[in-house]
C-alpha cells in the first residue's frame, strides 16, 4: 500500500526508455525520507523539509536541488473569486493588491532557502510554452505608490471605500498561514483590510466549487509547476476543481481549447502565452 512499481514495456513500438524499472515509495516524514536516502535505500526523494535542507546541503554525498526549475516545484499564489467576490468586477482593486504584494518579503518571512519569486508563468522551466516578462502589458511588480494610485481608481469604480476582503486559506501548513499574514499586512499598508478565513482542504474545495456570495473574495493556494502543455488547464478551465478563482471566462477557455487541439507548436505557444498574459494583466 505504499509502493508503486513501474516496469518498462519491452514490446513498446517506439524507442524504449533507458530505465527498466522505477519504484516509487511513499514515506510520510521528511526526516525518514532523508534517512532512507543516506542509507541508500532510495536514490532520490522529493519535498525536503525546511529543517532538513541544511543537513542535505552539508552532506557531501548528497545533492540538493531547488527552485522553479526543478519539478515538481510549487507556485504559491493569491487568486481572486471571479464569480462573486468583491474584486471580481474591479480590475483596479485586483491590480492594486498585486502591486502591494512584496514577494521577497513573503519568502523571507517563511524562511524557505529554496524559494524564488515567480515570474508569472504557470509551467516549469523546461516547457517551451512559458510567457516571458516582455509578454505582459501591465507592470504589477511590487510598488507601493503605484498600488495606492490603483486603489484610488478602484474606489471610484466601487463608489466609495473598499470594504473588508475575505482571504480564504487552508491553514494546515505553516507556509499558507505565513503567506496570508504577510499579504494581510501588505494590503493594510495601502489601506485595504483583509479578514483571513481558515479552513481545511475539504472546506476550501467546497467553498471554491460551490461558492455563495460573501463566502470569500480572495484565496491563497498553490499549484505544481508541471511541464506538460495542458498543465494550466486545471487552474482556469470552467468547472475544474482546481479553478480556485471560479473563473468562467470564454476567452480563456477558448484559448485553452484551441491550444490543446492544435498540433502546430507555434500556434500552441501563441495561445498559451495569450492565456498567461491575460491572467497576469487582469490580475486574476
PEURWO-V974481 format. One line per field, one symbol per residue. ss: DSSP state (@ for helix, = for strand, . for the rest). Layout:
BEGIN
ss = ???
END
This chain:
BEGIN
ss = ..=====.............=====....@@@@@@@@@...........@@@@@@@@................=======..........@@@@@@@@@@..@@@@@@@@......................@@@........@@@@@@@@@@@@@@@......======...@@@@@@@@@@@@@@@.....======.@@@@@@@@@........=======....@@@@@@@@.............@@@@@@@@@@@@...@@@@@@@@@@@@@@@@@...
END
